[in-house]
Every structure is written in structure tokens, then in C-alpha cells.
Amino acid sequence: MQGIALLVLLLSDHHPSHWEMSCDDWNEVRIEILSDEELGSDAHEYLIDYFRTKVPEEQCEPWQFGRK
């Protein structure tokens, strides 16, 4: 009975949309999204912005590649 109570407590306290990713993980996903040719530019922008909301770090910036 205590196992069921613990499970109910854990499930009621956890929502599947409450997850986070690191800035490095976001940058890797960002590159993967941008390189997916099957996605349109609106989908690229939406997905990148959505995943950025999952990064708790305020100072997370996109990686820069190539020459300046």
C-alpha cells in the first residue's frame, strides 16, 4: 500500500513537460534541426525556440561556426 502511495505522490508531483536541457545539448539539437532539410524555416525556428525554453541558463548563446 505504501508503494502505491509513493507512486501516486511521484506522479502527481511530476509533469512530463517539466524537463530541462543544458546549453551544450541545446546547441547540438539546434545544429541537428538546422541541418534537417525536410523541415521548413518556420519549423526550424519554432523547434529551436521551443528547446531554448528548456534551457535554464540565462546566458546560453548559439555556437558560432566558420570565419568571422
PDB file as gemmi writes it, atoms N, CA and C in Angstrom:
CRYST1    1.000    1.000    1.000  90.00  90.00  90.00 P 1                      
ATOM      1  N   MET A   1       0.813  -1.189   0.000  1.00  0.00           N  
ATOM      2  CA  MET A   1       0.000   0.000   0.000  1.00  0.00           C  
ATOM      3  C   MET A   1       0.863   1.262   0.000  1.00  0.00           C  
ATOM      4  N   GLN A   2       1.987   1.209   0.726  1.00  0.00           N  
ATOM      5  CA  GLN A   2       2.873   2.368   0.754  1.00  0.00           C  
ATOM      6  C   GLN A   2       3.503   2.613  -0.613  1.00  0.00           C  
ATOM      7  N   GLY A   3       3.756   1.553  -1.378  1.00  0.00           N  
ATOM      8  CA  GLY A   3       4.319   1.693  -2.720  1.00  0.00           C  
ATOM      9  C   GLY A   3       3.371   2.441  -3.644  1.00  0.00           C  
ATOM     10  N   ILE A   4       2.092   2.145  -3.543  1.00  0.00           N  
ATOM     11  CA  ILE A   4       1.093   2.832  -4.366  1.00  0.00           C  
ATOM     12  C   ILE A   4       1.014   4.300  -3.973  1.00  0.00           C  
ATOM     13  N   ALA A   5       1.060   4.580  -2.677  1.00  0.00           N  
ATOM     14  CA  ALA A   5       1.006   5.965  -2.207  1.00  0.00           C  
ATOM     15  C   ALA A   5       2.217   6.744  -2.705  1.00  0.00           C  
ATOM     16  N   LEU A   6       3.384   6.122  -2.674  1.00  0.00           N  
ATOM     17  CA  LEU A   6       4.605   6.769  -3.163  1.00  0.00           C  
ATOM     18  C   LEU A   6       4.511   7.025  -4.663  1.00  0.00           C  
ATOM     19  N   LEU A   7       4.022   6.061  -5.406  1.00  0.00           N  
ATOM     20  CA  LEU A   7       3.854   6.220  -6.847  1.00  0.00           C  
ATOM     21  C   LEU A   7       2.885   7.357  -7.175  1.00  0.00           C  
ATOM     22  N   VAL A   8       1.777   7.420  -6.471  1.00  0.00           N  
ATOM     23  CA  VAL A   8       0.804   8.493  -6.685  1.00  0.00           C  
ATOM     24  C   VAL A   8       1.437   9.840  -6.364  1.00  0.00           C  
ATOM     25  N   LEU A   9       2.197   9.908  -5.292  1.00  0.00           N  
ATOM     26  CA  LEU A   9       2.865  11.153  -4.915  1.00  0.00           C  
ATOM     27  C   LEU A   9       3.868  11.581  -5.984  1.00  0.00           C  
ATOM     28  N   LEU A  10       4.654  10.646  -6.492  1.00  0.00           N  
ATOM     29  CA  LEU A  10       5.639  10.963  -7.524  1.00  0.00           C  
ATOM     30  C   LEU A  10       4.975  11.422  -8.814  1.00  0.00           C  
ATOM     31  N   LEU A  11       3.914  10.729  -9.210  1.00  0.00           N  
ATOM     32  CA  LEU A  11       3.244  11.082 -10.458  1.00  0.00           C  
ATOM     33  C   LEU A  11       2.486  12.401 -10.346  1.00  0.00           C  
ATOM     34  N   SER A  12       1.950  12.693  -9.192  1.00  0.00           N  
ATOM     35  CA  SER A  12       1.220  13.946  -9.037  1.00  0.00           C  
ATOM     36  C   SER A  12       2.167  15.134  -8.957  1.00  0.00           C  
ATOM     37  N   ASP A  13       3.400  14.892  -8.553  1.00  0.00           N  
ATOM     38  CA  ASP A  13       4.379  15.960  -8.403  1.00  0.00           C  
ATOM     39  C   ASP A  13       5.193  16.178  -9.677  1.00  0.00           C  
ATOM     40  N   HIS A  14       5.116  15.272 -10.626  1.00  0.00           N  
ATOM     41  CA  HIS A  14       5.916  15.353 -11.851  1.00  0.00           C  
ATOM     42  C   HIS A  14       5.005  15.541 -13.057  1.00  0.00           C  
ATOM     43  N   HIS A  15       5.340  16.503 -13.868  1.00  0.00           N  
ATOM     44  CA  HIS A  15       4.593  16.754 -15.096  1.00  0.00           C  
ATOM     45  C   HIS A  15       5.550  16.525 -16.256  1.00  0.00           C  
ATOM     46  N   PRO A  16       5.153  15.784 -17.295  1.00  0.00           N  
ATOM     47  CA  PRO A  16       6.091  15.443 -18.372  1.00  0.00           C  
ATOM     48  C   PRO A  16       6.643  16.644 -19.120  1.00  0.00           C  
ATOM     49  N   SER A  17       6.007  17.800 -19.028  1.00  0.00           N  
ATOM     50  CA  SER A  17       6.545  18.963 -19.738  1.00  0.00           C  
ATOM     51  C   SER A  17       7.595  19.704 -18.922  1.00  0.00           C  
ATOM     52  N   HIS A  18       7.850  19.270 -17.697  1.00  0.00           N  
ATOM     53  CA  HIS A  18       8.867  19.892 -16.847  1.00  0.00           C  
ATOM     54  C   HIS A  18      10.179  19.144 -16.982  1.00  0.00           C  
ATOM     55  N   TRP A  19      10.943  19.479 -17.992  1.00  0.00           N  
ATOM     56  CA  TRP A  19      12.253  18.886 -18.181  1.00  0.00           C  
ATOM     57  C   TRP A  19      13.175  19.979 -18.682  1.00  0.00           C  
ATOM     58  N   GLU A  20      14.468  19.753 -18.526  1.00  0.00           N  
ATOM     59  CA  GLU A  20      15.452  20.752 -18.907  1.00  0.00           C  
ATOM     60  C   GLU A  20      16.562  20.108 -19.707  1.00  0.00           C  
ATOM     61  N   MET A  21      17.303  20.960 -20.414  1.00  0.00           N  
ATOM     62  CA  MET A  21      18.479  20.511 -21.151  1.00  0.00           C  
ATOM     63  C   MET A  21      19.576  21.540 -20.952  1.00  0.00           C  
ATOM     64  N   SER A  22      20.821  21.106 -21.096  1.00  0.00           N  
ATOM     65  CA  SER A  22      21.943  22.015 -20.933  1.00  0.00           C  
ATOM     66  C   SER A  22      22.097  22.893 -22.175  1.00  0.00           C  
ATOM     67  N   CYS A  23      22.877  23.929 -22.045  1.00  0.00           N  
ATOM     68  CA  CYS A  23      23.143  24.823 -23.169  1.00  0.00           C  
ATOM     69  C   CYS A  23      23.860  24.064 -24.292  1.00  0.00           C  
ATOM     70  N   ASP A  24      24.818  23.213 -23.930  1.00  0.00           N  
ATOM     71  CA  ASP A  24      25.522  22.413 -24.942  1.00  0.00           C  
ATOM     72  C   ASP A  24      24.573  21.471 -25.665  1.00  0.00           C  
ATOM     73  N   ASP A  25      23.669  20.835 -24.914  1.00  0.00           N  
ATOM     74  CA  ASP A  25      22.687  19.946 -25.544  1.00  0.00           C  
ATOM     75  C   ASP A  25      21.792  20.728 -26.502  1.00  0.00           C  
ATOM     76  N   TRP A  26      21.369  21.925 -26.074  1.00  0.00           N  
ATOM     77  CA  TRP A  26      20.528  22.761 -26.937  1.00  0.00           C  
ATOM     78  C   TRP A  26      21.260  23.126 -28.223  1.00  0.00           C  
ATOM     79  N   ASN A  27      22.530  23.471 -28.116  1.00  0.00           N  
ATOM     80  CA  ASN A  27      23.297  23.820 -29.304  1.00  0.00           C  
ATOM     81  C   ASN A  27      23.437  22.634 -30.257  1.00  0.00           C  
ATOM     82  N   GLU A  28      23.636  21.446 -29.718  1.00  0.00           N  
ATOM     83  CA  GLU A  28      23.723  20.254 -30.562  1.00  0.00           C  
ATOM     84  C   GLU A  28      22.393  19.983 -31.260  1.00  0.00           C  
ATOM     85  N   VAL A  29      21.295  20.105 -30.514  1.00  0.00           N  
ATOM     86  CA  VAL A  29      19.966  19.905 -31.103  1.00  0.00           C  
ATOM     87  C   VAL A  29      19.694  20.988 -32.145  1.00  0.00           C  
ATOM     88  N   ARG A  30      20.101  22.206 -31.853  1.00  0.00           N  
ATOM     89  CA  ARG A  30      19.914  23.329 -32.785  1.00  0.00           C  
ATOM     90  C   ARG A  30      20.586  23.043 -34.126  1.00  0.00           C  
ATOM     91  N   ILE A  31      21.813  22.537 -34.081  1.00  0.00           N  
ATOM     92  CA  ILE A  31      22.542  22.206 -35.311  1.00  0.00           C  
ATOM     93  C   ILE A  31      21.840  21.083 -36.060  1.00  0.00           C  
ATOM     94  N   GLU A  32      21.374  20.090 -35.319  1.00  0.00           N  
ATOM     95  CA  GLU A  32      20.655  18.975 -35.941  1.00  0.00           C  
ATOM     96  C   GLU A  32      19.369  19.459 -36.609  1.00  0.00           C  
ATOM     97  N   ILE A  33      18.642  20.349 -35.955  1.00  0.00           N  
ATOM     98  CA  ILE A  33      17.408  20.889 -36.529  1.00  0.00           C  
ATOM     99  C   ILE A  33      17.709  21.675 -37.793  1.00  0.00           C  
ATOM    100  N   LEU A  34      18.720  22.539 -37.729  1.00  0.00           N  
ATOM    101  CA  LEU A  34      19.062  23.374 -38.885  1.00  0.00           C  
ATOM    102  C   LEU A  34      19.542  22.556 -40.080  1.00  0.00           C  
ATOM    103  N   SER A  35      20.124  21.395 -39.824  1.00  0.00           N  
ATOM    104  CA  SER A  35      20.629  20.567 -40.919  1.00  0.00           C  
ATOM    105  C   SER A  35      19.561  19.628 -41.494  1.00  0.00           C  
ATOM    106  N   ASP A  36      18.379  19.594 -40.869  1.00  0.00           N  
ATOM    107  CA  ASP A  36      17.295  18.739 -41.362  1.00  0.00           C  
ATOM    108  C   ASP A  36      16.609  19.432 -42.536  1.00  0.00           C  
ATOM    109  N   GLU A  37      16.847  18.934 -43.717  1.00  0.00           N  
ATOM    110  CA  GLU A  37      16.313  19.553 -44.935  1.00  0.00           C  
ATOM    111  C   GLU A  37      14.814  19.318 -45.121  1.00  0.00           C  
ATOM    112  N   GLU A  38      14.253  18.383 -44.385  1.00  0.00           N  
ATOM    113  CA  GLU A  38      12.819  18.104 -44.508  1.00  0.00           C  
ATOM    114  C   GLU A  38      11.964  19.091 -43.725  1.00  0.00           C  
ATOM    115  N   LEU A  39      12.589  19.878 -42.866  1.00  0.00           N  
ATOM    116  CA  LEU A  39      11.866  20.881 -42.094  1.00  0.00           C  
ATOM    117  C   LEU A  39      11.932  22.224 -42.798  1.00  0.00           C  
ATOM    118  N   GLY A  40      10.849  22.952 -42.765  1.00  0.00           N  
ATOM    119  CA  GLY A  40      10.832  24.294 -43.335  1.00  0.00           C  
ATOM    120  C   GLY A  40      11.436  25.295 -42.355  1.00  0.00           C  
ATOM    121  N   SER A  41      11.616  26.514 -42.800  1.00  0.00           N  
ATOM    122  CA  SER A  41      12.245  27.526 -41.948  1.00  0.00           C  
ATOM    123  C   SER A  41      11.382  27.850 -40.726  1.00  0.00           C  
ATOM    124  N   ASP A  42      10.059  27.813 -40.879  1.00  0.00           N  
ATOM    125  CA  ASP A  42       9.180  28.053 -39.725  1.00  0.00           C  
ATOM    126  C   ASP A  42       9.343  26.944 -38.684  1.00  0.00           C  
ATOM    127  N   ALA A  43       9.446  25.706 -39.131  1.00  0.00           N  
ATOM    128  CA  ALA A  43       9.639  24.578 -38.211  1.00  0.00           C  
ATOM    129  C   ALA A  43      10.991  24.687 -37.522  1.00  0.00           C  
ATOM    130  N   HIS A  44      12.025  25.078 -38.272  1.00  0.00           N  
ATOM    131  CA  HIS A  44      13.348  25.278 -37.664  1.00  0.00           C  
ATOM    132  C   HIS A  44      13.250  26.288 -36.526  1.00  0.00           C  
ATOM    133  N   GLU A  45      12.656  27.428 -36.815  1.00  0.00           N  
ATOM    134  CA  GLU A  45      12.569  28.499 -35.829  1.00  0.00           C  
ATOM    135  C   GLU A  45      11.742  28.073 -34.615  1.00  0.00           C  
ATOM    136  N   TYR A  46      10.593  27.438 -34.858  1.00  0.00           N  
ATOM    137  CA  TYR A  46       9.728  27.008 -33.758  1.00  0.00           C  
ATOM    138  C   TYR A  46      10.446  26.006 -32.852  1.00  0.00           C  
ATOM    139  N   LEU A  47      11.056  24.980 -33.436  1.00  0.00           N  
ATOM    140  CA  LEU A  47      11.705  23.947 -32.634  1.00  0.00           C  
ATOM    141  C   LEU A  47      12.888  24.498 -31.851  1.00  0.00           C  
ATOM    142  N   ILE A  48      13.696  25.330 -32.492  1.00  0.00           N  
ATOM    143  CA  ILE A  48      14.848  25.912 -31.805  1.00  0.00           C  
ATOM    144  C   ILE A  48      14.377  26.782 -30.641  1.00  0.00           C  
ATOM    145  N   ASP A  49      13.351  27.594 -30.862  1.00  0.00           N  
ATOM    146  CA  ASP A  49      12.825  28.441 -29.792  1.00  0.00           C  
ATOM    147  C   ASP A  49      12.205  27.608 -28.674  1.00  0.00           C  
ATOM    148  N   TYR A  50      11.490  26.543 -29.040  1.00  0.00           N  
ATOM    149  CA  TYR A  50      10.873  25.688 -28.026  1.00  0.00           C  
ATOM    150  C   TYR A  50      11.944  25.043 -27.149  1.00  0.00           C  
ATOM    151  N   PHE A  51      12.963  24.448 -27.773  1.00  0.00           N  
ATOM    152  CA  PHE A  51      14.007  23.796 -26.990  1.00  0.00           C  
ATOM    153  C   PHE A  51      14.795  24.803 -26.161  1.00  0.00           C  
ATOM    154  N   ARG A  52      14.905  26.041 -26.626  1.00  0.00           N  
ATOM    155  CA  ARG A  52      15.611  27.073 -25.845  1.00  0.00           C  
ATOM    156  C   ARG A  52      14.870  27.356 -24.547  1.00  0.00           C  
ATOM    157  N   THR A  53      13.543  27.210 -24.538  1.00  0.00           N  
ATOM    158  CA  THR A  53      12.792  27.426 -23.299  1.00  0.00           C  
ATOM    159  C   THR A  53      13.095  26.357 -22.259  1.00  0.00           C  
ATOM    160  N   LYS A  54      13.696  25.264 -22.668  1.00  0.00           N  
ATOM    161  CA  LYS A  54      14.031  24.174 -21.751  1.00  0.00           C  
ATOM    162  C   LYS A  54      15.428  24.317 -21.145  1.00  0.00           C  
ATOM    163  N   VAL A  55      16.146  25.391 -21.518  1.00  0.00           N  
ATOM    164  CA  VAL A  55      17.494  25.640 -21.005  1.00  0.00           C  
ATOM    165  C   VAL A  55      17.395  26.653 -19.866  1.00  0.00           C  
ATOM    166  N   PRO A  56      17.749  26.246 -18.645  1.00  0.00           N  
ATOM    167  CA  PRO A  56      17.627  27.174 -17.517  1.00  0.00           C  
ATOM    168  C   PRO A  56      18.703  28.259 -17.493  1.00  0.00           C  
ATOM    169  N   GLU A  57      19.784  28.066 -18.219  1.00  0.00           N  
ATOM    170  CA  GLU A  57      20.892  29.027 -18.201  1.00  0.00           C  
ATOM    171  C   GLU A  57      20.500  30.301 -18.949  1.00  0.00           C  
ATOM    172  N   GLU A  58      20.590  31.422 -18.268  1.00  0.00           N  
ATOM    173  CA  GLU A  58      20.208  32.706 -18.858  1.00  0.00           C  
ATOM    174  C   GLU A  58      21.166  33.136 -19.972  1.00  0.00           C  
ATOM    175  N   GLN A  59      22.450  32.839 -19.833  1.00  0.00           N  
ATOM    176  CA  GLN A  59      23.469  33.333 -20.755  1.00  0.00           C  
ATOM    177  C   GLN A  59      23.803  32.344 -21.874  1.00  0.00           C  
ATOM    178  N   CYS A  60      22.923  31.423 -22.173  1.00  0.00           N  
ATOM    179  CA  CYS A  60      23.170  30.437 -23.229  1.00  0.00           C  
ATOM    180  C   CYS A  60      23.085  31.117 -24.593  1.00  0.00           C  
ATOM    181  N   GLU A  61      24.155  31.019 -25.353  1.00  0.00           N  
ATOM    182  CA  GLU A  61      24.228  31.625 -26.677  1.00  0.00           C  
ATOM    183  C   GLU A  61      24.464  30.541 -27.730  1.00  0.00           C  
ATOM    184  N   PRO A  62      23.984  30.759 -28.951  1.00  0.00           N  
ATOM    185  CA  PRO A  62      24.259  29.794 -30.026  1.00  0.00           C  
ATOM    186  C   PRO A  62      25.753  29.748 -30.341  1.00  0.00           C  
ATOM    187  N   TRP A  63      26.226  28.547 -30.641  1.00  0.00           N  
ATOM    188  CA  TRP A  63      27.616  28.399 -31.064  1.00  0.00           C  
ATOM    189  C   TRP A  63      27.818  29.076 -32.411  1.00  0.00           C  
ATOM    190  N   GLN A  64      28.967  29.662 -32.614  1.00  0.00           N  
ATOM    191  CA  GLN A  64      29.324  30.290 -33.883  1.00  0.00           C  
ATOM    192  C   GLN A  64      30.304  29.385 -34.619  1.00  0.00           C  
ATOM    193  N   PHE A  65      30.058  29.165 -35.894  1.00  0.00           N  
ATOM    194  CA  PHE A  65      30.940  28.340 -36.696  1.00  0.00           C  
ATOM    195  C   PHE A  65      31.438  29.142 -37.886  1.00  0.00           C  
ATOM    196  N   GLY A  66      32.592  28.795 -38.373  1.00  0.00           N  
ATOM    197  CA  GLY A  66      33.127  29.444 -39.560  1.00  0.00           C  
ATOM    198  C   GLY A  66      33.902  30.700 -39.233  1.00  0.00           C  
ATOM    199  N   ARG A  67      34.269  31.391 -40.267  1.00  0.00           N  
ATOM    200  CA  ARG A  67      35.040  32.616 -40.115  1.00  0.00           C  
ATOM    201  C   ARG A  67      34.161  33.790 -39.753  1.00  0.00           C  
ATOM    202  N   LYS A  68      34.766  34.725 -39.059  1.00  0.00           N  
ATOM    203  CA  LYS A  68      34.040  35.952 -38.723  1.00  0.00           C  
ATOM    204  C   LYS A  68      34.438  37.035 -39.684  1.00  0.00           C  
TER     205      LYS A  68                                                      
END                                                                             
